[in-house]
Amino acid sequence: MRREAFDAAVRALLTGLAKHLRHDEARKTGVTVLRRAGMLASICARAKSLAVAGTHGKTTTTSMLMLILAQARLRPSFIVGGDVTDVGTGAHWSGGEWLVVEADESDGTHLELPLHGSIITNIEVDHLDHYGTFGAIVDSFDTYLRQIAGPKILSADDPVTRRLAGVHDGVTFGLSKDADVRAVDVLATNGSFTFGVERRQGGDMVRLGEIALPMRGVYNVRNALAATAMALEIGVGFADIAEALAKFGGVARRFDVRGVDGGATFVDDYAHLPTEIDSVLTGARDSGDGWDRIIAVFQPNRFNRISEIWRDYADAFGQADLVVLTDIYASGTTPIPGITGKLIVNAVTEANPGKRVVWLPNRSDLVGYVAREARSGDVVISMGCGDIASFPSEVLDVRRS
């Protein structure tokens, strides 16, 4: 065993032992021990809670909704799965009437939350280690919606959420012509979007006004529409919605520009599922920034996840001119014989014979290669939910030294 691996194993063992001892001591002294879901449910019960659930876009949409409510002077508390750039934190308790919370479906947490209303951004395959089948994931969201008495906001652009909206009398959002809240005249320029917003009122679509969103990617237009639809349902005026979104600063690790060196731009993003990767790369291609080349650097995450869906990555990198892949970041999962990042390399190259794909499982090789390869006019987008977050800084350090 290499020294690094040995040290990591010891740290994991000590962390697990410390957690066990803390729980054991707490029980002995009569202190209540709660799982994450139980703690979050207790917090949600203290306010009128609005949740954002779904496979993609939860963190950004939660942040947008929170800032819209703050702009409307509703003093929302919030719990977000990432640091909101505008406020510098991912959680705050204001004591106000409203709580905006990100509802995680990975372990069934979303089913335990007492909620007034919810957004569901989309529903795709993930967390099969917990659910077993995609059908079970969909069933969990069906149960989730049945527990909510207030507004239910679902995407009209996703076939699963579209069907659930019909079953549960939901309000739909999206770019689809029959969405209840939809974007029209969508225009991308210089890394930003402008679009009009229409809302169904009776049998007619009424144009509410324009939104200028300082973000790349059509998926962020959908996120903004989701937050807009929920805000409208609880009585927030469109002027406050537009003003909040116009100054939205984003969320850490969501198309996070980390630096520019020698004319090459280095971006970090949390995208780790095939649809997310495709959306981020398409957003970069269509952003209006005028980049000559897109270099995609991807670190797969979790052995059990990759064992189930590695084939689904075959066409995720279609917008990239160069794809650089590294090995799997475990995130606490146990290695599985034969399951490595090379599976994704094989999937991409077999589906796209002309695609330039580089396999670099060693981190120092990965950093060195990208540091040499990136040139003026390139955007380098590193993606994943492991320690790839520090990759842009590592590359910039090498280039500048």
C-alpha positions as CSV (number, residue, x, y, z in Angstrom):
1,M,0.0,0.0,0.0
2,R,1.4,3.4,-1.0
3,R,2.0,5.9,1.9
4,E,-0.8,8.2,0.7
5,A,-3.3,5.4,0.6
6,F,-2.2,4.2,4.1
7,D,-2.5,7.7,5.5
8,A,-6.0,8.0,4.0
9,A,-7.1,4.7,5.4
10,V,-5.9,5.6,8.9
11,R,-7.7,9.0,8.7
12,A,-10.9,7.3,7.6
13,L,-10.6,4.7,10.4
14,L,-10.0,7.4,13.1
15,T,-12.8,9.6,11.8
16,G,-15.3,6.7,11.9
17,L,-14.1,5.7,15.4
18,A,-14.5,9.2,16.7
19,K,-18.0,9.5,15.2
20,H,-19.0,6.2,16.9
21,L,-17.6,7.3,20.2
22,R,-19.3,10.7,20.0
23,H,-22.7,9.0,19.3
24,D,-22.1,6.5,22.0
25,E,-21.3,9.1,24.6
26,A,-24.2,11.3,23.5
27,R,-26.6,8.4,24.1
28,K,-25.2,7.6,27.5
29,T,-25.6,11.2,28.6
30,G,-29.2,11.5,27.2
31,V,-28.4,13.7,24.3
32,T,-30.6,13.1,21.3
33,V,-28.8,11.8,18.2
34,L,-30.4,12.6,14.9
35,R,-29.6,11.6,11.3
36,R,-29.1,14.4,8.8
37,A,-32.7,14.0,7.6
38,G,-34.1,14.2,11.1
39,M,-32.1,17.4,11.9
40,L,-33.2,19.0,8.6
41,A,-36.8,18.0,9.2
42,S,-36.7,19.6,12.6
43,I,-35.5,22.9,11.1
44,C,-38.1,22.8,8.3
45,A,-40.8,22.4,10.9
46,R,-39.9,25.8,12.4
47,A,-40.8,27.9,9.3
48,K,-42.9,27.9,6.1
49,S,-40.5,25.8,4.1
50,L,-40.0,25.8,0.3
51,A,-37.8,23.0,-1.0
52,V,-35.9,22.5,-4.3
53,A,-35.5,18.9,-5.3
54,G,-34.5,17.0,-8.4
55,T,-31.4,15.5,-10.0
56,H,-29.8,18.6,-11.4
57,G,-29.9,22.3,-10.6
58,K,-31.0,22.1,-7.0
59,T,-28.2,24.3,-5.5
60,T,-28.4,27.1,-8.1
61,T,-32.3,27.1,-8.0
62,T,-32.4,27.2,-4.2
63,S,-29.9,30.1,-4.2
64,M,-31.9,32.0,-6.8
65,L,-35.2,31.5,-4.9
66,M,-33.6,32.6,-1.6
67,L,-32.2,35.8,-3.1
68,I,-35.6,36.6,-4.8
69,L,-37.4,36.3,-1.4
70,A,-34.6,38.5,0.2
71,Q,-35.1,41.1,-2.6
72,A,-38.8,41.1,-1.8
73,R,-37.9,41.8,1.9
74,L,-39.3,38.5,3.1
75,R,-36.2,37.7,5.2
76,P,-35.9,34.1,4.3
77,S,-33.8,31.6,6.2
78,F,-32.0,29.2,3.9
79,I,-30.0,25.9,3.7
80,V,-28.2,25.4,0.4
81,G,-25.8,22.7,-0.7
82,G,-23.1,25.2,-1.6
83,D,-21.8,28.6,-0.7
84,V,-24.0,31.4,-2.3
85,T,-21.6,33.9,-3.8
86,D,-23.8,36.9,-3.0
87,V,-23.9,36.1,0.8
88,G,-20.7,34.1,1.3
89,T,-22.4,31.2,3.1
90,G,-24.7,28.2,2.4
91,A,-27.0,28.6,5.4
92,H,-28.5,31.3,7.6
93,W,-31.4,31.5,10.1
94,S,-33.2,34.8,10.0
95,G,-36.2,34.0,12.1
96,G,-38.5,35.1,9.3
97,E,-41.6,33.3,8.0
98,W,-39.9,31.5,5.1
99,L,-37.2,28.9,4.9
100,V,-35.7,27.9,1.5
101,V,-34.0,24.5,1.6
102,E,-32.3,22.1,-0.8
103,A,-34.0,18.7,-0.6
104,D,-31.6,15.9,-1.3
105,E,-33.1,12.6,-2.7
106,S,-29.8,10.6,-2.5
107,D,-30.8,8.8,0.7
108,G,-34.5,9.6,0.9
109,T,-34.1,12.8,2.9
110,H,-36.6,14.6,0.8
111,L,-39.4,12.3,2.0
112,E,-38.9,13.3,5.7
113,L,-39.2,17.1,5.3
114,P,-42.4,18.9,6.4
115,L,-42.8,21.3,3.5
116,H,-45.2,24.0,2.4
117,G,-44.2,23.9,-1.3
118,S,-41.5,22.5,-3.6
119,I,-39.8,22.8,-7.0
120,I,-38.7,19.7,-8.8
121,T,-36.1,20.6,-11.5
122,N,-35.9,17.2,-13.2
123,I,-35.7,13.5,-12.5
124,E,-33.0,11.3,-14.0
125,V,-31.0,8.1,-13.1
126,D,-28.8,8.4,-10.0
127,H,-28.4,6.9,-6.6
128,L,-29.3,3.4,-7.7
129,D,-27.3,2.1,-4.7
130,H,-30.1,3.5,-2.6
131,Y,-33.2,3.0,-4.8
132,G,-32.2,0.0,-7.0
133,T,-34.2,1.1,-10.0
134,F,-35.2,4.3,-11.8
135,G,-38.8,3.4,-11.2
136,A,-38.2,3.5,-7.5
137,I,-36.7,7.0,-7.8
138,V,-39.8,8.2,-9.6
139,D,-42.0,6.6,-7.0
140,S,-40.2,8.4,-4.3
141,F,-41.0,11.8,-5.9
142,D,-44.6,10.7,-6.4
143,T,-44.8,10.1,-2.7
144,Y,-43.0,13.3,-2.0
145,L,-45.5,15.4,-3.9
146,R,-48.4,13.8,-2.2
147,Q,-47.1,15.1,1.1
148,I,-47.1,18.8,-0.1
149,A,-50.2,20.9,0.3
150,G,-48.8,24.1,-1.2
151,P,-47.4,25.0,-4.6
152,K,-45.8,22.3,-6.6
153,I,-43.5,23.6,-9.4
154,L,-42.2,21.1,-11.9
155,S,-40.3,21.3,-15.2
156,A,-42.3,21.0,-18.4
157,D,-39.1,20.2,-20.3
158,D,-38.4,16.9,-18.5
159,P,-40.8,14.1,-19.4
160,V,-40.9,12.6,-15.9
161,T,-41.7,15.8,-14.0
162,R,-44.1,16.8,-16.8
163,R,-46.1,13.6,-16.1
164,L,-46.0,14.1,-12.3
165,A,-47.2,17.7,-12.8
166,G,-50.3,16.4,-14.4
167,V,-50.9,13.9,-11.7
168,H,-50.4,16.3,-8.8
169,D,-51.9,19.5,-10.3
170,G,-48.5,21.1,-10.5
171,V,-47.4,24.4,-12.1
172,T,-45.0,23.9,-14.9
173,F,-42.0,25.9,-16.1
174,G,-39.6,25.7,-19.0
175,L,-39.0,26.5,-22.6
176,S,-41.9,24.3,-23.8
177,K,-44.7,26.1,-25.4
178,D,-47.3,24.7,-23.0
179,A,-45.4,25.5,-19.8
180,D,-47.3,27.6,-17.3
181,V,-44.3,29.9,-16.8
182,R,-42.1,30.0,-19.8
183,A,-39.1,31.8,-21.3
184,V,-39.4,33.4,-24.7
185,D,-37.0,35.3,-27.0
186,V,-34.0,33.7,-25.3
187,L,-30.7,35.4,-26.3
188,A,-27.2,34.5,-25.2
189,T,-24.5,37.2,-25.4
190,N,-21.1,37.5,-23.6
191,G,-21.7,34.9,-21.0
192,S,-25.2,36.1,-20.1
193,F,-28.9,35.5,-21.1
194,T,-31.8,37.8,-21.7
195,F,-35.3,36.4,-22.1
196,G,-38.9,37.4,-21.7
197,V,-41.2,35.6,-19.1
198,E,-44.8,34.7,-19.8
199,R,-47.2,33.3,-17.3
200,R,-50.5,31.4,-17.8
201,Q,-53.4,33.4,-16.5
202,G,-56.7,31.8,-17.2
203,G,-56.5,30.5,-20.7
204,D,-54.0,33.2,-21.9
205,M,-50.2,33.6,-21.6
206,V,-49.4,37.1,-20.3
207,R,-45.9,38.6,-20.7
208,L,-44.7,39.7,-17.3
209,G,-41.4,41.4,-18.4
210,E,-37.8,40.7,-19.2
211,I,-35.0,39.1,-17.2
212,A,-31.3,39.7,-17.7
213,L,-29.4,36.7,-16.2
214,P,-25.6,37.0,-15.8
215,M,-25.0,33.3,-16.2
216,R,-24.1,30.9,-19.0
217,G,-26.1,27.8,-20.0
218,V,-29.8,27.4,-21.0
219,Y,-30.1,25.1,-17.9
220,N,-29.7,28.2,-15.8
221,V,-32.5,29.9,-17.7
222,R,-34.6,26.9,-16.6
223,N,-33.3,27.2,-13.0
224,A,-34.3,30.9,-13.0
225,L,-37.8,30.1,-14.4
226,A,-38.3,27.5,-11.6
227,A,-37.4,30.1,-8.9
228,T,-39.6,32.6,-10.7
229,A,-42.6,30.3,-10.8
230,M,-42.4,29.5,-7.1
231,A,-41.9,33.2,-6.2
232,L,-44.9,34.2,-8.3
233,E,-47.0,31.5,-6.6
234,I,-46.4,32.9,-3.1
235,G,-47.1,36.4,-4.2
236,V,-43.7,38.0,-5.0
237,G,-43.9,40.7,-7.7
238,F,-42.1,40.3,-11.0
239,A,-40.0,43.5,-10.5
240,D,-38.4,42.0,-7.4
241,I,-37.8,38.7,-9.2
242,A,-36.1,40.4,-12.2
243,E,-34.0,42.6,-10.0
244,A,-32.7,39.7,-7.9
245,L,-31.8,37.5,-10.9
246,A,-30.1,40.4,-12.7
247,K,-27.5,40.6,-9.9
248,F,-27.3,36.9,-9.1
249,G,-23.6,36.1,-8.5
250,G,-23.9,32.3,-8.7
251,V,-22.8,29.5,-6.5
252,A,-19.4,28.1,-5.7
253,R,-18.3,25.4,-8.2
254,R,-21.0,26.2,-10.8
255,F,-19.1,27.5,-13.9
256,D,-16.8,29.1,-11.4
257,V,-14.1,31.0,-13.4
258,R,-10.9,30.5,-11.4
259,G,-8.5,32.4,-13.5
260,V,-7.0,33.4,-16.8
261,D,-3.4,32.8,-17.9
262,G,-1.9,33.4,-21.3
263,G,-5.3,33.9,-22.8
264,A,-6.6,30.5,-21.5
265,T,-9.6,30.6,-19.1
266,F,-9.8,28.0,-16.3
267,V,-13.3,27.0,-15.0
268,D,-14.4,24.7,-12.2
269,D,-17.8,23.0,-12.1
270,Y,-19.5,20.5,-9.9
271,A,-21.0,18.6,-12.9
272,H,-20.5,14.9,-12.5
273,L,-23.5,13.2,-14.2
274,P,-23.7,12.8,-18.0
275,T,-26.6,15.3,-18.5
276,E,-24.9,17.9,-16.3
277,I,-21.6,17.6,-18.2
278,D,-23.3,18.0,-21.6
279,S,-25.3,21.0,-20.3
280,V,-22.1,22.7,-19.0
281,L,-20.1,22.1,-22.2
282,T,-23.1,23.2,-24.4
283,G,-23.5,26.3,-22.2
284,A,-19.8,27.2,-22.8
285,R,-20.1,26.6,-26.5
286,D,-23.2,28.8,-26.9
287,S,-22.3,31.4,-24.3
288,G,-21.1,34.1,-26.8
289,D,-17.7,34.2,-25.1
290,G,-16.0,33.3,-28.4
291,W,-13.7,30.6,-27.0
292,D,-11.7,28.7,-29.8
293,R,-11.5,25.4,-28.0
294,I,-13.2,23.7,-25.1
295,I,-11.0,21.4,-23.0
296,A,-13.1,19.1,-20.7
297,V,-11.3,17.6,-17.7
298,F,-13.4,15.1,-15.8
299,Q,-13.0,13.1,-12.6
300,P,-15.6,10.4,-12.2
301,N,-17.1,9.9,-8.8
302,R,-18.0,6.9,-6.7
303,F,-17.3,3.3,-7.8
304,N,-20.9,2.1,-7.4
305,R,-22.2,5.0,-9.5
306,I,-19.7,4.4,-12.3
307,S,-20.4,0.7,-12.3
308,E,-24.0,1.4,-13.1
309,I,-23.9,4.3,-15.5
310,W,-20.4,4.4,-17.2
311,R,-21.9,3.8,-20.6
312,D,-24.1,6.9,-20.2
313,Y,-21.1,9.1,-20.5
314,A,-20.4,8.1,-24.1
315,D,-22.0,11.2,-25.6
316,A,-21.7,13.6,-22.7
317,F,-18.6,15.3,-24.1
318,G,-19.9,16.1,-27.6
319,Q,-19.2,19.8,-27.3
320,A,-15.6,19.4,-26.2
321,D,-12.7,19.6,-28.6
322,L,-10.4,17.7,-26.2
323,V,-11.5,15.4,-23.4
324,V,-9.1,14.6,-20.5
325,L,-10.2,11.9,-18.2
326,T,-8.8,10.7,-14.9
327,D,-9.5,8.0,-12.4
328,I,-12.5,7.6,-10.0
329,Y,-12.7,9.6,-6.8
330,A,-14.0,7.2,-4.2
331,S,-16.1,9.5,-2.0
332,G,-16.2,6.8,0.7
333,T,-17.2,4.0,-1.7
334,T,-15.4,0.7,-1.9
335,P,-13.3,-0.1,-5.0
336,I,-14.9,-2.6,-7.4
337,P,-12.7,-4.9,-9.5
338,G,-12.6,-3.7,-13.1
339,I,-14.3,-0.4,-12.3
340,T,-12.0,2.5,-13.2
341,G,-12.2,5.7,-15.1
342,K,-10.9,3.8,-18.2
343,L,-14.4,2.5,-18.7
344,I,-15.5,6.1,-19.5
345,V,-12.6,6.5,-21.8
346,N,-13.7,3.4,-23.7
347,A,-17.3,4.5,-23.8
348,V,-16.4,8.0,-25.2
349,T,-13.9,6.7,-27.8
350,E,-16.1,3.9,-29.1
351,A,-19.1,6.3,-29.5
352,N,-16.9,9.1,-31.0
353,P,-14.0,7.6,-33.0
354,G,-12.7,11.0,-34.1
355,K,-12.8,12.6,-30.6
356,R,-9.4,13.4,-29.1
357,V,-9.5,11.7,-25.7
358,V,-6.6,11.5,-23.2
359,W,-6.5,9.1,-20.2
360,L,-4.3,10.4,-17.3
361,P,-5.1,8.5,-14.0
362,N,-2.1,10.1,-12.2
363,R,-2.8,13.6,-10.8
364,S,0.6,15.1,-11.4
365,D,0.5,13.9,-15.0
366,L,-3.0,15.3,-15.4
367,V,-1.9,18.8,-14.1
368,G,1.3,18.9,-16.1
369,Y,-0.5,17.9,-19.4
370,V,-3.2,20.5,-19.1
371,A,-0.8,23.2,-18.0
372,R,1.2,22.6,-21.2
373,E,-1.8,22.0,-23.5
374,A,-3.9,25.0,-22.7
375,R,-3.4,28.0,-25.1
376,S,-4.8,31.4,-25.8
377,G,-8.5,31.2,-26.7
378,D,-9.1,28.0,-24.8
379,V,-11.5,27.4,-21.9
380,V,-10.5,24.5,-19.7
381,I,-13.5,23.2,-17.7
382,S,-12.7,20.8,-14.9
383,M,-15.7,18.8,-13.6
384,G,-16.5,16.4,-10.9
385,C,-17.5,16.3,-7.2
386,G,-14.2,15.1,-5.7
387,D,-10.9,16.8,-5.2
388,I,-10.9,18.0,-8.8
389,A,-12.2,21.3,-7.2
390,S,-8.5,22.3,-6.6
391,F,-7.4,21.4,-10.2
392,P,-7.6,24.9,-11.8
393,S,-5.5,26.4,-9.0
394,E,-2.9,23.6,-9.4
395,V,-2.7,24.1,-13.2
396,L,-2.4,27.9,-12.8
397,D,0.4,27.5,-10.2
398,V,2.3,25.3,-12.6
399,R,1.8,27.6,-15.6
400,R,2.8,30.7,-13.6
401,S,5.9,29.1,-12.1
